[in-house]
Amino acid sequence: METLIAEDLLLLLLDDESGKLAASDKIRPLLGGALLIELALAERIEVVARTSVWSTSKVTVHPGPPLDEPLLDMAVSTIAEKPRGAQDLVNRLGKGTKDVLLARLTERGLVHPVKGKVFGLFPHTTWPASDRLHEAGVREKLQAALVLGLTPDERTSALVALLSAVDHAHKVVDRGDLPAGEVRRRARHIADGAWAATAVKDAVAAAQAAMTAAIVATSVAATAGGS
């Protein structure tokens, strides 16, 4: 089954039993980063270095035919509008992406929606697994890289980098006797490795920076609300 990196990432972050989403407060830049990385791997974007200390690196599009993938083609159109920084783009590309991906995963029979209410008042939907076969294959590749120490392919490396950005890599594999800290270290090593071209590394860095900003904003809002 052909899936996007963003789809595989979302499956990994959804608890198979409860359908609850991990790292939900960071999901927008995380999924936007996944789309940016996908385009970088397809060699459809590049990052133009900043021209002065007052400017930032900008992402531009490489000309080419449509990718025949609605989300990626829409992302290309957004990037082509004007040069923007990667951190700006991961937030733009991530907007609304979770809902689109959940609908796609539902159509493919991989998850199903379960509606309920929080405290009996607030509508809430979870997405437990319906068919775990595809996700099991993705986890098997992550297991090989993070636990067995085998060299991952590009897409698996991208998933590791994104999972590492939200400190979740050690939670998607069966560690056995391997300490969580060692899995974290291996994930960081893969994320920082030579598997990725510059554009891909920039996309990963942008997702990490955007998530850090989201965490800080959430913390500030929580502190202000409690004062």
LUMSE-214789 format. One record per residue (C-alpha): x negated, y negated, z negated; residue number from 1; chain; residue in three letters. Coordinates in Angstrom, 3 decimals. Example, Ala and Ser with C-alpha at 12.3 -4.5 7.8 and 13.67 -1.06 7.14 Angstrom:
BEGIN
[node [-12.300; 4.500; -7.800]; 1; A; ALA]
[node [-13.670; 1.060; -7.140]; 2; A; SER]
***
This chain:
BEGIN
[node [0.000; 0.000; 0.000]; 1; A; MET]
[node [-1.388; -3.373; 1.060]; 2; A; GLU]
[node [-1.202; -5.808; -1.826]; 3; A; THR]
[node [-2.715; -9.179; -2.584]; 4; A; LEU]
[node [-5.312; -9.584; -5.300]; 5; A; ILE]
[node [-2.744; -11.799; -7.031]; 6; A; ALA]
[node [-0.171; -8.968; -6.951]; 7; A; GLU]
[node [-2.594; -6.448; -8.421]; 8; A; ASP]
[node [-3.578; -8.984; -11.067]; 9; A; LEU]
[node [0.044; -9.560; -12.041]; 10; A; LEU]
[node [0.683; -5.819; -12.297]; 11; A; LEU]
[node [-2.302; -5.460; -14.616]; 12; A; LEU]
[node [-1.103; -8.299; -16.836]; 13; A; LEU]
[node [2.427; -6.893; -17.124]; 14; A; LEU]
[node [2.859; -4.321; -19.882]; 15; A; ASP]
[node [4.182; -1.184; -18.183]; 16; A; ASP]
[node [6.575; -0.349; -21.024]; 17; A; GLU]
[node [7.782; -3.687; -22.365]; 18; A; SER]
[node [7.404; -5.673; -19.153]; 19; A; GLY]
[node [5.941; -8.602; -21.088]; 20; A; LYS]
[node [3.303; -10.739; -19.407]; 21; A; LEU]
[node [-0.103; -11.226; -20.994]; 22; A; ALA]
[node [-1.905; -14.584; -20.624]; 23; A; ALA]
[node [1.408; -16.158; -19.619]; 24; A; SER]
[node [0.205; -19.651; -20.559]; 25; A; ASP]
[node [-2.631; -19.358; -18.018]; 26; A; LYS]
[node [-0.819; -17.512; -15.251]; 27; A; ILE]
[node [-0.360; -20.485; -12.887]; 28; A; ARG]
[node [-4.062; -21.331; -12.370]; 29; A; PRO]
[node [-4.937; -17.623; -12.583]; 30; A; LEU]
[node [-2.678; -16.673; -9.670]; 31; A; LEU]
[node [-3.689; -19.804; -7.768]; 32; A; GLY]
[node [-7.301; -18.776; -8.246]; 33; A; GLY]
[node [-6.491; -15.294; -6.954]; 34; A; ALA]
[node [-5.016; -16.766; -3.761]; 35; A; LEU]
[node [-8.023; -19.041; -3.316]; 36; A; LEU]
[node [-10.370; -16.085; -3.767]; 37; A; ILE]
[node [-8.382; -14.050; -1.225]; 38; A; GLU]
[node [-8.808; -16.829; 1.339]; 39; A; LEU]
[node [-12.503; -17.100; 0.536]; 40; A; ALA]
[node [-12.958; -13.351; 1.036]; 41; A; LEU]
[node [-11.151; -13.691; 4.388]; 42; A; ALA]
[node [-13.621; -16.492; 5.257]; 43; A; GLU]
[node [-10.787; -18.958; 5.828]; 44; A; ARG]
[node [-12.023; -21.625; 3.415]; 45; A; ILE]
[node [-15.259; -23.228; 2.356]; 46; A; GLU]
[node [-16.277; -25.615; -0.366]; 47; A; VAL]
[node [-17.950; -28.805; 0.837]; 48; A; VAL]
[node [-20.529; -30.034; -1.645]; 49; A; ALA]
[node [-19.895; -33.388; -3.296]; 50; A; ARG]
[node [-21.556; -36.343; -1.607]; 51; A; THR]
[node [-22.327; -38.339; -4.761]; 52; A; SER]
[node [-22.237; -38.111; -8.542]; 53; A; VAL]
[node [-18.862; -39.863; -8.417]; 54; A; TRP]
[node [-17.213; -37.332; -6.104]; 55; A; SER]
[node [-16.200; -33.671; -6.499]; 56; A; THR]
[node [-16.607; -30.634; -4.268]; 57; A; SER]
[node [-13.729; -30.285; -1.793]; 58; A; LYS]
[node [-12.132; -27.185; -0.282]; 59; A; VAL]
[node [-11.550; -27.187; 3.467]; 60; A; THR]
[node [-10.012; -24.696; 5.900]; 61; A; VAL]
[node [-11.823; -22.728; 8.571]; 62; A; HIS]
[node [-9.785; -22.703; 11.801]; 63; A; PRO]
[node [-8.255; -19.359; 12.673]; 64; A; GLY]
[node [-5.055; -17.513; 13.541]; 65; A; PRO]
[node [-2.250; -17.030; 10.998]; 66; A; PRO]
[node [-2.984; -14.358; 8.411]; 67; A; LEU]
[node [0.536; -12.911; 8.749]; 68; A; ASP]
[node [0.925; -13.051; 4.992]; 69; A; GLU]
[node [3.430; -15.733; 3.908]; 70; A; PRO]
[node [1.765; -16.694; 0.630]; 71; A; LEU]
[node [-1.698; -16.916; 2.168]; 72; A; LEU]
[node [-0.484; -18.840; 5.220]; 73; A; ASP]
[node [1.350; -21.255; 2.916]; 74; A; MET]
[node [-1.828; -21.651; 0.861]; 75; A; ALA]
[node [-3.818; -22.405; 4.020]; 76; A; VAL]
[node [-1.267; -25.076; 4.958]; 77; A; SER]
[node [-1.561; -26.673; 1.521]; 78; A; THR]
[node [-5.349; -26.713; 1.667]; 79; A; ILE]
[node [-5.284; -28.115; 5.211]; 80; A; ALA]
[node [-3.174; -31.117; 4.167]; 81; A; GLU]
[node [-6.267; -32.951; 2.939]; 82; A; LYS]
[node [-9.531; -32.119; 1.178]; 83; A; PRO]
[node [-8.888; -31.347; -2.483]; 84; A; ARG]
[node [-10.986; -30.057; -5.338]; 85; A; GLY]
[node [-10.778; -26.354; -6.121]; 86; A; ALA]
[node [-9.503; -26.979; -9.644]; 87; A; GLN]
[node [-6.658; -29.094; -8.264]; 88; A; ASP]
[node [-5.861; -26.406; -5.718]; 89; A; LEU]
[node [-5.586; -23.464; -8.120]; 90; A; VAL]
[node [-2.830; -25.338; -9.945]; 91; A; ASN]
[node [-1.095; -26.324; -6.710]; 92; A; ARG]
[node [-1.320; -22.845; -5.209]; 93; A; LEU]
[node [-0.248; -21.213; -8.461]; 94; A; GLY]
[node [2.951; -23.242; -8.785]; 95; A; LYS]
[node [5.933; -20.907; -8.392]; 96; A; GLY]
[node [3.693; -18.019; -7.308]; 97; A; THR]
[node [4.558; -15.797; -10.262]; 98; A; LYS]
[node [8.255; -15.742; -9.365]; 99; A; ASP]
[node [7.516; -15.038; -5.699]; 100; A; VAL]
[node [5.195; -12.173; -6.601]; 101; A; LEU]
[node [7.629; -10.689; -9.118]; 102; A; LEU]
[node [10.327; -10.666; -6.428]; 103; A; ALA]
[node [7.936; -8.948; -4.010]; 104; A; ARG]
[node [6.879; -6.352; -6.557]; 105; A; LEU]
[node [10.534; -5.671; -7.312]; 106; A; THR]
[node [11.339; -5.222; -3.617]; 107; A; GLU]
[node [8.488; -2.720; -3.358]; 108; A; ARG]
[node [9.857; -0.763; -6.297]; 109; A; GLY]
[node [6.828; -1.356; -8.533]; 110; A; LEU]
[node [8.629; -3.265; -11.305]; 111; A; VAL]
[node [12.227; -4.010; -12.230]; 112; A; HIS]
[node [13.783; -6.943; -14.095]; 113; A; PRO]
[node [15.325; -6.460; -17.528]; 114; A; VAL]
[node [17.357; -9.426; -18.734]; 115; A; LYS]
[node [17.865; -10.252; -22.393]; 116; A; GLY]
[node [17.928; -13.134; -24.858]; 117; A; LYS]
[node [15.361; -14.362; -27.348]; 118; A; VAL]
[node [16.938; -14.755; -30.807]; 119; A; PHE]
[node [20.200; -13.907; -29.084]; 120; A; GLY]
[node [20.274; -17.383; -27.520]; 121; A; LEU]
[node [17.640; -18.028; -24.853]; 122; A; PHE]
[node [17.734; -16.044; -21.567]; 123; A; PRO]
[node [14.591; -13.998; -21.069]; 124; A; HIS]
[node [13.486; -11.538; -18.388]; 125; A; THR]
[node [10.807; -8.862; -18.658]; 126; A; THR]
[node [9.381; -6.725; -15.849]; 127; A; TRP]
[node [8.544; -3.138; -16.883]; 128; A; PRO]
[node [6.982; -0.759; -14.376]; 129; A; ALA]
[node [9.112; 1.338; -12.050]; 130; A; SER]
[node [6.351; 3.074; -10.071]; 131; A; ASP]
[node [2.864; 3.173; -11.599]; 132; A; ARG]
[node [1.037; 5.011; -8.824]; 133; A; LEU]
[node [-0.419; 1.947; -7.097]; 134; A; HIS]
[node [-1.426; 0.294; -10.358]; 135; A; GLU]
[node [-3.071; 3.534; -11.481]; 136; A; ALA]
[node [-5.279; 3.408; -8.394]; 137; A; GLY]
[node [-6.288; -0.174; -9.168]; 138; A; VAL]
[node [-7.056; 0.735; -12.774]; 139; A; ARG]
[node [-9.131; 3.697; -11.609]; 140; A; GLU]
[node [-11.419; 1.359; -9.677]; 141; A; LYS]
[node [-11.689; -0.959; -12.678]; 142; A; LEU]
[node [-12.456; 2.035; -14.892]; 143; A; GLN]
[node [-15.255; 3.101; -12.555]; 144; A; ALA]
[node [-16.800; -0.381; -12.632]; 145; A; ALA]
[node [-16.335; -1.374; -16.271]; 146; A; LEU]
[node [-16.689; 1.951; -18.065]; 147; A; VAL]
[node [-18.622; 4.277; -15.737]; 148; A; LEU]
[node [-20.898; 1.513; -14.483]; 149; A; GLY]
[node [-20.345; 2.118; -10.750]; 150; A; LEU]
[node [-20.708; -0.708; -8.238]; 151; A; THR]
[node [-17.281; -2.192; -7.428]; 152; A; PRO]
[node [-16.078; -3.398; -4.039]; 153; A; ASP]
[node [-15.351; -7.087; -3.435]; 154; A; GLU]
[node [-11.650; -6.969; -4.309]; 155; A; ARG]
[node [-12.275; -5.049; -7.516]; 156; A; THR]
[node [-15.046; -7.505; -8.409]; 157; A; SER]
[node [-12.624; -10.384; -7.835]; 158; A; ALA]
[node [-10.077; -8.758; -10.157]; 159; A; LEU]
[node [-12.762; -8.253; -12.797]; 160; A; VAL]
[node [-13.785; -11.906; -12.544]; 161; A; ALA]
[node [-10.195; -13.102; -12.943]; 162; A; LEU]
[node [-9.463; -10.711; -15.817]; 163; A; LEU]
[node [-12.691; -11.767; -17.506]; 164; A; SER]
[node [-11.612; -15.407; -17.242]; 165; A; ALA]
[node [-8.673; -14.661; -19.561]; 166; A; VAL]
[node [-10.625; -12.170; -21.723]; 167; A; ASP]
[node [-8.459; -9.276; -20.550]; 168; A; HIS]
[node [-10.890; -6.993; -18.706]; 169; A; ALA]
[node [-11.421; -4.724; -21.712]; 170; A; HIS]
[node [-7.651; -4.266; -22.085]; 171; A; LYS]
[node [-6.949; -2.734; -18.659]; 172; A; VAL]
[node [-9.276; 0.274; -18.944]; 173; A; VAL]
[node [-9.677; 3.275; -21.209]; 174; A; ASP]
[node [-12.858; 2.295; -23.060]; 175; A; ARG]
[node [-13.288; 5.568; -24.916]; 176; A; GLY]
[node [-16.189; 5.038; -27.321]; 177; A; ASP]
[node [-17.431; 1.982; -25.430]; 178; A; LEU]
[node [-17.113; -1.177; -27.567]; 179; A; PRO]
[node [-14.855; -3.945; -26.268]; 180; A; ALA]
[node [-17.811; -6.332; -26.396]; 181; A; GLY]
[node [-19.773; -4.143; -23.984]; 182; A; GLU]
[node [-16.875; -4.067; -21.517]; 183; A; VAL]
[node [-16.646; -7.849; -21.793]; 184; A; ARG]
[node [-20.380; -8.103; -21.082]; 185; A; ARG]
[node [-20.094; -5.839; -18.050]; 186; A; ARG]
[node [-17.144; -7.844; -16.762]; 187; A; ALA]
[node [-19.101; -11.104; -17.065]; 188; A; ARG]
[node [-22.065; -9.474; -15.320]; 189; A; HIS]
[node [-19.850; -8.426; -12.404]; 190; A; ILE]
[node [-18.177; -11.845; -12.256]; 191; A; ALA]
[node [-21.573; -13.547; -12.087]; 192; A; ASP]
[node [-23.075; -10.999; -9.692]; 193; A; GLY]
[node [-24.247; -11.258; -6.096]; 194; A; ALA]
[node [-21.069; -9.702; -4.647]; 195; A; TRP]
[node [-19.469; -13.053; -3.904]; 196; A; ALA]
[node [-20.231; -15.708; -1.340]; 197; A; ALA]
[node [-20.441; -19.302; -2.536]; 198; A; THR]
[node [-16.824; -20.070; -1.640]; 199; A; ALA]
[node [-15.626; -17.095; -3.698]; 200; A; VAL]
[node [-17.761; -18.071; -6.675]; 201; A; LYS]
[node [-16.372; -21.605; -6.444]; 202; A; ASP]
[node [-12.820; -20.220; -6.437]; 203; A; ALA]
[node [-13.526; -18.112; -9.526]; 204; A; VAL]
[node [-15.140; -21.091; -11.268]; 205; A; ALA]
[node [-12.151; -23.279; -10.393]; 206; A; ALA]
[node [-9.709; -20.786; -11.868]; 207; A; ALA]
[node [-11.790; -20.578; -15.047]; 208; A; GLN]
[node [-12.022; -24.378; -15.341]; 209; A; ALA]
[node [-8.292; -24.821; -14.737]; 210; A; ALA]
[node [-7.438; -22.208; -17.359]; 211; A; MET]
[node [-9.766; -23.841; -19.869]; 212; A; THR]
[node [-8.011; -27.148; -19.216]; 213; A; ALA]
[node [-4.638; -25.458; -19.678]; 214; A; ALA]
[node [-5.737; -23.991; -23.014]; 215; A; ILE]
[node [-6.998; -27.373; -24.227]; 216; A; VAL]
[node [-3.770; -29.086; -23.139]; 217; A; ALA]
[node [-1.674; -26.459; -24.900]; 218; A; THR]
[node [-3.744; -26.789; -28.087]; 219; A; SER]
[node [-3.496; -30.591; -28.044]; 220; A; VAL]
[node [0.268; -30.434; -27.515]; 221; A; ALA]
[node [0.641; -27.931; -30.345]; 222; A; ALA]
[node [-1.459; -30.090; -32.676]; 223; A; THR]
[node [0.493; -33.216; -31.764]; 224; A; ALA]
[node [3.764; -31.393; -32.275]; 225; A; GLY]
[node [2.730; -30.195; -35.698]; 226; A; GLY]
[node [1.464; -33.561; -36.909]; 227; A; SER]
***
